[in-house]
């Protein structure tokens, strides 16, 4: 009898864990720029069955993590998810401390600055600041970027442990076999740049009109690896400027972030 009770308890726990994982997949299906998603959108992005989507979205709506517009028949992110996201970000020291540093870096360089980390095979913005002026990258917290086409992603890969980086590289090539050689060469170039110069450059690799530089940053408090970047249109920061002034200010910002995290005192304040 004890064995049976234990098995039933384990089954209940496994079921709850599975439901939680699927519920989180539904929330993760919402991306920066998505105002609403319908059932078909959620099915396509998660791979879950229609009945599962219907059951879990009903629960998420009840709990306030999703909002449902009966007129449109579509869902949007609810207040509970927004509150959870912002409270989580504000509790991460590297994200909180980076804000004034990113702002100063944007003012100094005249381009957009950001801090992000990896989520699957993409990079996601954790913090950012746009430079003053009419022309700037229109990305915000939660924006997702391709990991091997951007300075943020390549800098992150270059900062990873070799074994873990090889795993991600293999997954990227499996997802886009037609670009396997390009993926391999870009990651190799990023690692070489990080080792030789302390930063990674990406010039027109994502969009032809965008240049950016990035640097990997590993907090000493055990927090996950992140990457800092400066980026903008080529008319404002041509490659030569990226490899000189922009790069110098980025590396200075990374050093300022490290000192502030380690000492609790911002040397640039």
C-alpha positions in Angstrom: 0.0 0.0 0.0 2.8 2.4 0.9 4.5 1.8 -2.5 1.2 2.5 -4.3 0.7 5.8 -2.3 4.2 6.8 -3.1 3.7 6.1 -6.8 0.5 8.1 -6.9 2.2 11.0 -5.3 5.1 10.8 -7.8 2.6 10.7 -10.6 0.8 13.8 -9.3 4.1 15.6 -9.0 5.1 14.7 -12.5 1.7 15.9 -13.8 2.0 19.2 -12.0 5.6 19.7 -13.3 4.5 18.9 -16.9 1.6 21.4 -16.6 3.9 24.1 -15.2 6.4 23.5 -18.0 3.7 23.8 -20.7 2.2 26.8 -19.1 5.5 28.5 -19.2 6.0 27.6 -22.8 2.7 29.4 -23.6 4.0 32.5 -21.8 7.3 32.2 -23.6 5.5 32.2 -27.0 4.8 35.9 -26.6 7.6 37.9 -28.1 8.6 41.6 -28.1 6.2 43.3 -30.5 3.3 40.8 -30.0 0.2 42.6 -28.8 -2.0 39.5 -29.0 -1.8 35.9 -30.0 -4.6 33.5 -31.0 -4.9 29.8 -30.3 -3.4 28.9 -33.7 -0.4 31.2 -33.0 0.2 29.4 -29.7 -0.2 26.0 -31.2 2.4 26.8 -33.9 4.9 28.4 -31.5 4.7 25.8 -28.8 3.8 22.6 -30.6 1.2 21.8 -28.0 -2.2 20.3 -28.9 -5.3 22.5 -29.2 -7.0 20.9 -26.2 -3.9 21.5 -24.1 -3.6 25.1 -25.2 -7.3 25.7 -24.4 -7.0 24.1 -20.9 -3.8 25.9 -19.9 -4.8 29.4 -21.3 -8.0 29.2 -19.3 -5.9 28.6 -16.1 -3.5 31.4 -17.0 -6.3 33.8 -17.6 -7.9 32.9 -14.2 -4.6 33.5 -12.5 -4.0 36.9 -14.3 -1.0 35.8 -16.3 -2.9 36.2 -19.6 -5.8 38.5 -20.6 -8.5 37.2 -23.0 -10.3 39.5 -25.5 -13.6 37.7 -26.2 -14.3 40.0 -29.1 -11.0 39.2 -30.9 -10.7 35.7 -29.5 -7.0 36.4 -28.7 -4.8 36.6 -25.7 -2.3 39.2 -24.4 0.1 39.2 -21.5 -1.6 39.8 -18.2 -0.6 42.1 -15.3 0.6 39.2 -13.2 3.2 38.3 -15.8 4.3 41.9 -16.3 4.7 42.3 -12.5 6.6 39.0 -12.2 8.9 40.0 -15.0 9.8 43.4 -13.8 10.2 42.3 -10.1 12.5 39.6 -11.3 14.7 41.8 -13.4 14.9 44.5 -10.7 16.1 41.8 -8.2 19.1 40.8 -10.4 22.1 42.9 -9.3 23.8 43.0 -12.7 20.6 44.2 -14.4 19.8 46.8 -11.8 23.4 48.2 -11.6 23.8 48.2 -15.4 21.0 50.8 -15.9 23.0 54.0 -15.2 26.1 52.6 -16.9 24.1 51.8 -20.1 22.6 55.3 -20.0 26.0 57.0 -19.7 27.4 54.7 -22.5 24.5 55.7 -24.8 25.1 59.4 -24.1 28.8 59.0 -24.7 28.6 57.0 -28.0 25.3 58.3 -29.4 24.1 54.8 -30.1 21.9 52.2 -28.5 23.3 50.1 -25.6 22.0 46.9 -24.1 22.6 44.0 -21.7 21.3 40.6 -22.5 21.6 36.9 -22.0 20.8 33.7 -23.8 17.4 32.1 -23.9 17.5 28.9 -26.0 19.1 29.8 -29.4 18.3 33.5 -29.0 19.5 36.5 -27.0 17.0 38.4 -25.0 17.4 42.0 -23.8 17.4 42.4 -20.0 18.2 46.1 -20.0 18.8 48.8 -22.6 19.1 52.5 -23.3 18.6 54.4 -26.5 20.7 57.3 -27.4 19.1 60.7 -27.7 18.2 61.7 -31.2 15.8 60.6 -34.0 17.8 57.6 -35.2 18.3 54.7 -32.9 17.6 50.9 -32.8 14.0 50.4 -31.7 14.6 47.5 -29.4 13.5 47.2 -25.8 13.6 44.9 -22.7 12.3 41.5 -23.9 13.5 41.9 -27.5 15.0 38.8 -29.0 18.0 38.6 -31.3 19.5 35.8 -33.3 22.5 34.5 -31.3 25.0 34.0 -34.2 24.2 37.0 -36.3 24.6 39.7 -33.6 27.4 41.2 -31.6 25.5 40.4 -28.4 25.0 36.8 -29.3 28.5 36.3 -30.6 30.1 38.0 -27.6 28.0 35.7 -25.4 29.1 32.6 -27.3 32.8 33.7 -27.1 32.4 34.1 -23.3 31.0 30.6 -22.8 32.9 27.5 -21.7 34.2 25.7 -24.7 32.1 22.5 -24.1 28.9 24.4 -23.7 29.6 26.6 -26.7 30.2 23.5 -28.8 26.7 22.2 -27.8 25.0 25.5 -28.8 27.0 25.6 -32.0 25.8 22.1 -32.9 22.2 23.0 -32.2 22.4 26.1 -34.3 23.9 24.2 -37.2 21.2 21.5 -36.9 18.5 24.1 -37.0 20.0 25.8 -40.1 22.1 23.2 -41.9 22.3 25.4 -45.0 24.2 28.0 -42.9 26.4 25.6 -41.0 29.8 26.8 -42.4 28.8 30.4 -41.9 27.8 29.7 -38.3 31.0 27.9 -37.6 33.2 30.6 -39.1 31.4 33.5 -37.3 31.6 31.8 -33.9 35.3 31.0 -34.5 36.0 34.7 -35.5 34.1 35.9 -32.4 36.2 33.7 -30.1 39.4 34.9 -31.8 38.3 38.5 -31.4 37.4 38.1 -27.8 40.7 36.4 -27.0 42.9 38.9 -28.9 41.1 42.2 -28.4 38.7 41.6 -25.6 35.5 42.3 -27.6 33.5 41.0 -30.6 32.4 43.0 -33.6 29.5 42.3 -35.9 29.3 44.5 -39.0 26.2 44.1 -41.2 25.8 40.4 -40.2 22.2 40.8 -38.9 21.0 43.7 -40.9 23.3 45.2 -43.5 22.8 48.7 -42.1 23.6 47.8 -38.5 27.1 47.7 -36.9 27.7 46.7 -33.3 30.3 45.6 -30.8 29.8 43.4 -27.8 31.7 42.0 -24.8 30.9 39.0 -22.6 30.5 39.7 -18.9 30.4 37.1 -16.2 29.2 38.4 -12.8 31.3 37.2 -9.8 28.2 36.5 -7.7 27.3 33.4 -9.7 24.7 35.0 -11.9 24.5 33.8 -15.5 26.8 35.0 -18.2 25.6 38.2 -19.9 26.8 40.4 -22.8 27.0 44.2 -23.2 26.7 45.8 -26.6 26.7 49.1 -28.4 25.0 49.3 -31.8 23.6 51.6 -34.4 23.3 52.3 -38.1 26.4 52.4 -40.2 26.0 56.1 -41.0 26.5 56.9 -37.3 29.0 54.3 -36.4 31.1 53.0 -39.3 33.3 50.0 -38.7 36.4 52.1 -38.0 34.6 54.0 -35.2 33.3 50.8 -33.8 36.8 49.4 -33.6 38.2 52.5 -31.9 36.1 54.9 -29.8 32.9 52.7 -29.5 34.9 49.7 -28.5 36.9 51.7 -25.9 33.8 53.1 -24.3 32.2 49.7 -24.2 35.2 48.1 -22.5 35.3 51.0 -20.0 31.6 50.4 -19.2 32.2 46.7 -18.6 35.0 47.5 -16.2 32.8 50.1 -14.4 30.1 47.4 -14.1 32.5 44.9 -12.6 34.0 47.4 -10.1 30.5 48.5 -9.0 29.3 44.9 -8.5 32.4 43.9 -6.6 32.7 47.0 -4.4 29.2 48.4 -4.2 30.6 51.8 -5.3 30.1 53.1 -8.9 33.4 54.8 -9.9 31.5 56.7 -12.7 28.8 58.1 -10.5 
